[in-house]
Amino acid sequence: MDLMIEFVRENLLLSGIWIVLVLLLVYSFVSEILSPIKQLNTHEATLLMNKEDAILLDIRAAKEFKTGHIAGARQLKAEEVTKGDFKRLEKDKSKPIIVACAMGASAKKTAVQMTKAGFERVTVLKGGMGAWQQANLPLTK
C-alpha cells in the first residue's frame, strides 16, 4: 500500500489519467444499463422482426443503403433525422422499431429523439450494419 501511495505521489499525471480512464469505463457500462434505449444483438433483432413485425429503420446515407440493406428496412434520410422529423412514422408509434446505422453509435441518438417524440418501443441494432454483416446475415439491394 505504501508503494502505491508513493507511486501516485511521484506520478500524478499518470495516476490522474488512469483514474479518468477507469471512471469513463465505469460510466460507459452504467449508462448502457440505465439507458431507456435497449440495444439488440442481431439474433434478438431478427426475432423481433419475425415475431412482432418490428419496423427496421436504416439511417445510413442513401448511397450506403443502396449498396445493401436488411430486407424490409425503411430508410430514414439524414435531414429527417437531424430535424427530428418522424411524420412518416406517426401511425407506427406503438409498433416495435429497430434503428440501425453503420456501427451503432448514431442510431442511439436517433432512438432517443424518437422516444422523446412519443414512440413507445424503440431499440437499436447493437453494432449496426457492421454487426449484421459480420454475422453473415442476408442483405438486399
C-alpha positions in Angstrom: 0.0 0.0 0.0 2.9 2.4 0.8 4.4 1.7 -2.6 1.1 2.6 -4.3 0.9 5.9 -2.4 4.5 6.7 -3.3 3.9 5.8 -6.9 0.8 8.1 -7.0 2.7 11.0 -5.4 5.6 10.7 -7.9 3.4 10.1 -11.0 0.4 12.5 -10.5 -0.3 12.9 -14.2 -0.1 9.2 -15.0 -2.3 8.4 -11.9 -4.8 11.1 -12.9 -5.1 9.7 -16.4 -5.6 6.2 -15.1 -8.4 7.3 -12.7 -10.1 9.2 -15.6 -10.0 6.1 -17.8 -11.4 3.9 -15.1 -14.2 6.4 -14.4 -15.0 6.6 -18.2 -15.1 2.8 -18.4 -17.5 2.6 -15.4 -19.6 5.4 -16.9 -20.0 3.6 -20.2 -21.2 0.4 -18.5 -23.6 2.2 -16.2 -25.0 4.5 -18.8 -25.8 1.5 -21.1 -27.6 -0.3 -18.2 -29.6 2.8 -17.2 -30.4 3.9 -20.7 -34.1 3.7 -21.7 -33.0 2.6 -25.2 -32.3 -1.1 -25.3 -29.7 -2.5 -27.7 -30.4 -5.7 -29.5 -27.9 -8.1 -31.0 -28.5 -9.5 -34.4 -30.4 -12.6 -33.1 -32.7 -10.5 -30.9 -33.4 -8.1 -33.8 -34.2 -10.9 -36.1 -36.6 -12.4 -33.6 -38.3 -9.1 -33.0 -38.7 -8.5 -36.8 -40.1 -12.0 -37.4 -42.3 -12.5 -34.3 -43.6 -8.9 -33.7 -43.3 -7.4 -37.2 -40.8 -4.8 -36.0 -40.0 -1.9 -38.3 -36.3 -1.6 -39.1 -35.1 2.0 -39.8 -31.8 2.3 -41.6 -30.4 5.8 -41.0 -27.3 5.4 -43.2 -26.8 7.6 -46.3 -28.8 6.7 -49.4 -25.6 5.5 -51.2 -24.8 3.1 -48.4 -28.4 2.0 -48.2 -28.5 1.1 -51.9 -25.3 -1.0 -51.7 -27.1 -3.3 -49.3 -29.6 -3.2 -46.5 -31.7 -5.6 -44.3 -34.7 -6.9 -46.1 -37.8 -4.8 -45.4 -35.8 -1.9 -43.9 -37.0 1.6 -44.4 -34.5 4.4 -45.0 -34.8 7.5 -42.8 -33.0 10.3 -44.5 -30.3 12.4 -42.8 -32.4 15.5 -43.0 -35.3 13.8 -41.2 -33.0 12.5 -38.5 -31.3 15.9 -38.0 -34.7 17.7 -37.8 -36.3 15.0 -35.7 -39.0 14.7 -38.4 -40.7 11.4 -37.9 -44.0 12.3 -39.5 -43.8 9.4 -41.9 -43.8 7.0 -38.9 -46.7 8.6 -36.9 -49.0 5.6 -37.5 -46.4 3.2 -36.2 -45.8 4.9 -32.8 -46.9 1.8 -30.8 -45.0 -0.8 -33.0 -41.5 -2.0 -32.2 -38.9 -0.1 -34.1 -35.3 -1.0 -34.5 -32.9 1.8 -35.6 -29.7 0.7 -37.5 -26.8 2.7 -38.7 -23.3 1.8 -39.9 -21.7 1.0 -36.5 -24.5 1.6 -33.9 -23.4 5.0 -32.5 -25.7 7.4 -34.4 -28.6 5.0 -34.1 -28.8 5.5 -30.4 -29.1 9.3 -30.8 -31.9 8.8 -33.3 -33.6 6.3 -30.9 -33.5 8.9 -28.1 -35.1 11.5 -30.4 -37.8 9.1 -31.4 -38.5 8.2 -27.7 -38.9 11.9 -26.9 -41.2 12.2 -29.9 -43.6 9.7 -28.4 -42.5 6.4 -30.0 -43.1 3.6 -27.4 -40.8 0.7 -28.3 -37.6 2.0 -29.9 -34.5 -0.1 -29.9 -31.1 0.0 -31.5 -29.2 -2.7 -33.5 -26.1 -3.2 -31.5 -23.0 -2.8 -33.7 -25.2 -1.6 -36.6 -24.9 -2.9 -40.1 -21.3 -3.9 -39.4 -22.5 -6.5 -36.8 -25.2 -7.7 -39.3 -22.7 -8.3 -42.0 -20.2 -9.8 -39.6 -22.9 -12.3 -38.6 -23.2 -13.2 -42.3 -26.9 -12.3 -42.3 -28.6 -11.5 -45.7 -28.7 -8.1 -47.3 -30.9 -6.9 -50.2 -30.1 -4.3 -52.8 
